[in-house]
Amino acid sequence: MTVFGTTLDPAQITGLVGLLATLALWLVILGRQRGYARWFKQWEADRKARLDAERGVAQPEPTRKKTGPWG
């Protein structure tokens, strides 16, 4: 097999396949970790809202006027 004008032997091809498999595995794990973090933050916010509703705590009003293009 030739890549960028260099002939690769079976050991080098195996190494490249291993590196690509490691990269793919790392990307899958990263995606799952980000999904779990997103789920946990949402779960925590829902739990806090549910506890506040049970205790009868009102949501605080923002004290500062929103300004600028992002509110």
C-alpha positions as CSV (number, residue, x, y, z in Angstrom):
1,M,0.0,0.0,0.0
2,T,1.3,3.5,-0.9
3,V,0.4,6.6,1.1
4,F,1.9,10.0,0.1
5,G,4.4,8.2,-2.0
6,T,5.7,6.0,0.8
7,T,5.2,2.2,0.7
8,L,3.8,0.9,4.0
9,D,4.5,-2.7,5.2
10,P,1.9,-4.7,7.1
11,A,3.2,-3.6,10.5
12,Q,2.8,0.0,9.6
13,I,-0.7,-0.6,8.2
14,T,-1.6,-2.4,11.4
15,G,-0.3,0.6,13.4
16,L,-2.4,3.0,11.4
17,V,-5.5,0.9,11.8
18,G,-4.9,0.8,15.5
19,L,-4.4,4.5,15.8
20,L,-7.6,5.2,13.8
21,A,-9.5,2.7,16.0
22,T,-8.2,4.4,19.1
23,L,-9.3,7.8,17.7
24,A,-12.8,6.5,16.9
25,L,-13.1,4.9,20.4
26,W,-12.0,8.2,22.0
27,L,-14.5,10.2,20.0
28,V,-17.4,7.8,21.0
29,I,-16.4,8.1,24.7
30,L,-16.1,11.9,24.5
31,G,-19.6,12.1,23.0
32,R,-21.1,9.9,25.7
33,Q,-19.4,11.9,28.4
34,R,-20.8,15.1,27.0
35,G,-24.2,13.6,26.8
36,Y,-24.0,12.4,30.4
37,A,-22.9,15.8,31.6
38,R,-25.8,17.5,29.7
39,W,-28.3,15.0,31.1
40,F,-27.0,15.4,34.7
41,K,-27.2,19.2,34.6
42,Q,-30.8,18.9,33.4
43,W,-31.7,16.3,36.0
44,E,-30.2,18.5,38.7
45,A,-32.1,21.6,37.5
46,D,-35.4,19.6,37.4
47,R,-34.7,18.2,40.9
48,K,-34.0,21.7,42.3
49,A,-37.2,23.1,40.7
50,R,-39.2,20.2,42.0
51,L,-37.9,20.7,45.6
52,D,-38.5,24.4,45.4
53,A,-42.0,23.9,44.2
54,E,-42.6,21.4,47.1
55,R,-41.3,23.9,49.6
56,G,-43.2,26.8,48.1
57,V,-40.1,28.9,47.3
58,A,-40.7,31.5,44.6
59,Q,-38.3,32.0,41.8
60,P,-36.2,35.2,42.4
61,E,-36.7,38.1,40.0
62,P,-33.7,39.4,38.2
63,T,-32.4,42.5,40.0
64,R,-30.5,44.0,37.1
65,K,-32.0,45.4,33.9
66,K,-31.1,43.3,30.8
67,T,-29.0,45.3,28.4
68,G,-26.9,44.6,25.3
69,P,-27.5,42.3,22.3
70,W,-27.6,39.1,24.4
71,G,-30.0,40.4,27.1
